[in-house]
Amino acid sequence: MGPDNQTQVSEFILLGLSSDWTTQVSLFVLFLIMYLLTVLGNVLILLLIRLDSRLHTPMYFFLSNLSVVDVSYATSIVPQMLVHLLAEHKGIPVVSCAAQLFFSLGLGGIEFVLLAVMAYDRYVAVCNPLRYSVIMHAGLCSRLAITSWVSGSANSLMQTAITFQLPMCSNKFIDHISCEILAVIRLACVDISSNKVAIMVSSIILLMTPFFMVLLSYIQIISTILKIRSAEGRKKAFQTCASHLIVVILSYGTTIFTYIQPGSSPSVLQEKLISVFYAILMPVLNPMIYSLRNKEVKGAWQKLLGNLSGFRSKMSS
């Protein structure tokens, strides 16, 4: 496109999932309920980890980071999406769009690195249990968590800066539910092949590298579990990893299937569905997975509910 097609854009229009009013109202109700469940579930997980001393371990330290990431990621997208579902004008200022892209992209990257860190934690717990507390000391856990947050944020800052330096065309309609990077760069009036290369490199660094770290960790974990002679011992060892493994399969599997497809790019519909999956479904599923599949968390819930019940009984008497 030539220079004449370039313009100073002050806002973008998000087309969302549907233009049908009835569908939008239905989606508003559904997404609002799921967002409230996301906030409630993750806040309860954070409170539980804080209040129960049995959960003051590296695994739950990383899980608390994951809960903060999930709530923050959902909050960076869902409230604005809810407003647009009921609003006639679905505009978002360029500055707000850039902020949304920075936070959503950054938090997504942080989560993938965190999942790799949590896989390493499970590897040490299963393959080297006698030295677990020595290896996974507080200093190392803090450094691993900081690395996750810094790497995701740095990548997002770079990608956001590169994206919003592109000259935009007069078309300001983003066919997406949010300011997703692939949807935004399609509005540029210049060749965006270099941006797509940058996105691919970013995907390799912040998605495939952690994924292979997870894969190597679980190869070692499975190998160790298979060497355990008793069926009860194998079951107990696997249960320490089951919740994390489910989250890993859902998170990495969906993204790799959608974005790392040889010789093809994700369709607009795929991009929208993957955004809904990560903004709406994953943040509400994670607390459920870690609560329902984890005996320690279930035990902490029972203890907390028992304490609350005892407190009410004392108050009523």
C-alpha positions in Angstrom: 0.0 0.0 0.0 1.2 3.5 -0.7 1.7 6.5 1.6 -1.6 7.9 0.6 -3.4 5.1 2.4 -1.6 5.9 5.7 -3.4 7.8 8.3 -3.1 8.9 12.0 -5.4 6.5 13.8 -6.7 7.6 17.2 -8.8 4.5 17.9 -9.5 1.0 16.7 -12.9 -0.7 16.4 -13.0 -4.3 17.7 -15.5 -6.4 15.7 -15.7 -9.1 18.4 -17.3 -12.6 18.1 -20.7 -11.7 16.7 -22.8 -8.7 15.5 -26.1 -10.4 16.5 -27.5 -8.6 19.6 -29.1 -11.7 21.1 -25.8 -13.6 20.8 -23.9 -10.7 22.3 -26.2 -10.6 25.4 -25.9 -14.4 25.8 -22.1 -14.1 25.6 -22.0 -11.2 28.0 -23.9 -13.3 30.7 -21.7 -16.4 30.1 -18.4 -14.5 30.1 -19.3 -12.4 33.1 -20.1 -15.5 35.1 -16.9 -17.2 34.1 -14.8 -14.1 34.8 -16.3 -13.8 38.3 -15.5 -17.5 38.8 -12.0 -16.9 37.6 -11.4 -14.1 40.1 -13.1 -16.0 43.0 -11.3 -19.3 42.3 -7.8 -17.8 41.9 -8.2 -15.5 44.9 -9.3 -18.4 47.0 -6.3 -20.4 45.9 -4.0 -17.5 46.9 -5.7 -17.1 50.3 -5.5 -20.9 50.9 -1.8 -21.0 50.1 -1.2 -18.0 52.3 -3.2 -19.3 55.3 -2.2 -23.0 55.3 1.5 -23.5 56.3 1.4 -27.0 54.7 1.2 -25.3 51.3 4.3 -23.1 51.9 6.4 -25.1 49.5 8.0 -24.3 46.1 5.2 -26.0 44.2 2.6 -23.8 45.8 4.8 -20.7 45.6 4.8 -21.2 41.8 1.1 -22.0 41.8 0.4 -18.7 43.5 2.4 -16.9 40.8 0.3 -18.8 38.2 -2.9 -17.7 39.9 -1.8 -14.0 39.8 -0.9 -14.4 36.1 -4.3 -16.0 35.3 -6.4 -13.3 37.1 -4.3 -10.5 35.5 -4.5 -12.0 32.0 -8.3 -12.4 32.2 -8.6 -8.8 33.6 -6.5 -7.4 30.7 -9.1 -8.7 28.2 -12.4 -9.7 29.6 -13.8 -6.4 31.2 -13.2 -4.5 28.0 -14.8 -7.4 26.0 -17.8 -7.3 28.3 -18.3 -3.6 27.8 -18.1 -4.0 24.0 -20.6 -6.8 24.0 -23.3 -4.4 25.2 -22.0 -1.1 23.7 -23.1 0.2 20.3 -19.7 1.8 19.7 -16.9 -0.7 20.1 -14.0 1.6 19.9 -10.7 1.3 21.9 -8.1 4.1 21.9 -4.8 3.3 20.4 -3.0 3.8 23.8 -5.4 1.4 25.5 -5.0 -1.0 22.6 -1.2 -0.9 23.1 -1.6 -1.4 26.8 -3.9 -4.4 26.3 -1.4 -5.9 23.9 1.5 -5.4 26.2 -0.2 -7.0 29.2 -1.9 -9.9 27.5 1.2 -10.8 25.5 3.5 -10.4 28.5 1.3 -12.4 30.9 0.9 -15.2 28.3 4.7 -15.4 28.0 5.1 -15.4 31.7 2.7 -18.3 32.1 4.5 -20.5 29.6 7.9 -19.9 31.3 6.2 -20.5 34.7 4.9 -23.8 33.5 8.4 -24.9 32.5 9.7 -23.8 36.0 6.9 -25.8 37.6 7.9 -28.8 35.5 11.5 -28.5 36.8 10.1 -28.4 40.3 8.2 -31.6 39.7 11.3 -33.2 38.2 13.3 -32.5 41.3 10.5 -33.7 43.6 10.1 -37.0 41.8 13.7 -37.8 40.6 15.7 -36.3 43.5 13.3 -36.3 46.5 16.0 -36.6 49.2 17.6 -33.3 48.0 14.4 -31.5 47.0 14.5 -29.0 49.9 18.2 -28.3 49.3 17.9 -27.8 45.5 14.6 -25.9 45.5 15.6 -23.4 48.2 13.8 -20.0 48.6 16.5 -18.1 46.7 16.3 -20.3 43.6 12.5 -20.2 43.6 12.5 -16.4 43.8 15.1 -16.2 40.9 13.1 -18.6 38.8 9.9 -16.7 39.4 11.6 -13.3 38.6 13.1 -14.8 35.4 9.6 -15.8 34.3 8.1 -12.3 34.9 11.1 -10.4 33.4 11.4 -12.6 30.2 7.7 -12.4 29.5 7.5 -8.6 30.1 10.7 -7.9 28.1 9.5 -9.8 25.1 6.1 -8.1 25.3 7.6 -4.7 25.5 9.7 -5.3 22.4 6.8 -6.8 20.4 4.4 -4.0 21.4 6.9 -1.3 20.5 7.6 -2.8 17.1 3.9 -3.3 16.4 2.8 0.2 17.2 5.6 1.8 15.2 4.1 0.5 12.0 2.2 3.0 9.9 -1.5 2.2 10.0 -4.0 2.3 7.1 -7.3 4.1 7.1 -9.0 0.8 7.9 -9.2 0.8 11.8 -11.4 -2.3 12.2 -9.8 -5.1 14.1 -11.5 -8.4 13.4 -10.9 -9.8 16.9 -12.1 -9.7 20.5 -9.1 -7.8 21.7 -5.9 -6.1 20.5 -4.1 -9.4 19.6 -0.8 -8.9 17.8 -1.6 -10.7 14.6 -4.9 -8.9 14.2 -3.2 -5.4 14.8 -0.3 -5.8 12.4 -2.7 -6.8 9.6 -3.8 -3.1 9.6 -0.3 -1.9 8.7 0.3 -0.2 5.3 3.7 -1.7 4.9 5.1 -5.2 4.4 4.8 -7.1 7.7 6.8 -10.1 6.9 9.6 -9.0 9.3 7.0 -8.6 12.1 5.8 -12.2 11.4 9.4 -13.4 11.6 9.8 -11.5 14.9 6.6 -13.2 16.2 7.9 -16.6 15.1 11.2 -16.1 16.9 9.4 -14.9 20.0 7.2 -18.0 19.8 10.3 -20.3 19.6 12.0 -18.5 22.6 9.0 -18.2 24.9 6.8 -21.1 23.8 8.9 -23.9 22.2 12.0 -23.5 24.5 9.9 -23.9 27.7 7.9 -26.6 26.0 11.0 -28.7 25.3 12.1 -28.1 28.9 8.8 -29.4 30.1 9.1 -32.4 27.7 12.6 -33.3 28.9 11.4 -32.9 32.6 8.5 -35.3 32.0 10.6 -37.8 30.1 12.9 -38.0 33.2 9.8 -38.1 35.5 8.1 -40.9 33.6 11.3 -42.9 33.4 11.8 -42.5 37.2 8.1 -43.5 37.9 8.4 -46.6 35.8 11.4 -47.8 37.9 9.3 -47.7 41.1 8.4 -51.2 41.9 5.2 -50.8 43.9 2.0 -49.8 42.1 1.1 -47.5 45.1 4.5 -45.8 44.8 4.0 -45.2 41.1 0.5 -43.8 41.7 1.7 -41.5 44.5 4.6 -40.2 42.3 2.3 -39.6 39.3 -0.3 -37.7 41.5 2.3 -35.1 42.4 2.5 -34.2 38.7 -1.0 -34.9 37.4 -2.5 -31.4 37.9 0.5 -29.7 36.3 0.6 -32.1 33.4 -3.1 -31.4 32.6 -2.5 -27.7 32.6 0.6 -28.1 30.4 -1.3 -30.2 27.8 -4.1 -27.6 27.7 -1.9 -24.6 27.5 0.9 -25.7 25.2 -1.1 -28.1 23.1 -3.7 -25.5 22.1 -1.2 -22.8 21.3 1.2 -25.0 19.3 -1.7 -26.4 17.3 -3.0 -22.9 16.5 0.2 -20.9 16.0 2.9 -23.3 15.1 1.4 -24.8 11.9 3.9 -25.6 9.1 3.1 -23.7 5.9 0.0 -22.1 7.2 -1.3 -19.3 9.4 -4.1 -19.5 11.9 -7.5 -18.3 10.6 -9.2 -15.3 12.1 -11.7 -17.6 13.7 -8.9 -19.7 15.2 -7.3 -16.6 16.6 -10.6 -15.5 18.3 -11.2 -19.0 19.7 -7.7 -19.3 21.1 -8.1 -15.8 22.8 -11.4 -16.9 24.3 -9.8 -20.1 25.5 -6.9 -18.4 27.3 -8.9 -15.3 28.6 -12.0 -17.1 29.7 -11.5 -20.9 30.0 -8.0 -21.5 31.2 -8.1 -19.0 34.1 -11.3 -20.6 35.5 -10.0 -24.2 34.8 -6.7 -23.9 36.5 -8.0 -23.4 40.1 -10.4 -26.3 39.6 -7.7 -28.6 38.2 -5.3 -27.9 41.1 -8.1 -28.2 43.6 -9.9 -31.3 42.4 -6.7 -33.2 41.4 -4.6 -32.4 44.5 -4.9 -34.1 47.9 -3.0 -31.3 49.7 -5.2 -28.6 48.3 -8.4 -30.6 49.1 -7.1 -31.2 52.6 -6.4 -27.5 53.1 -9.9 -26.7 51.9 -11.4 -29.1 54.4 -9.3 -27.7 57.2 -10.3 -24.1 56.3 -14.0 -25.1 56.1 -13.8 -26.9 59.4 -12.2 -23.9 61.1 -14.9 -21.6 59.7 -17.6 -24.1 60.8 -16.1 -24.2 64.3 -15.9 -20.4 64.4 -19.6 -20.1 63.4 -20.6 -22.6 66.1 -18.7 -20.5 68.8 -20.3 -17.3 67.6 -23.8 -18.8 67.6 -23.3 -20.3 71.1 
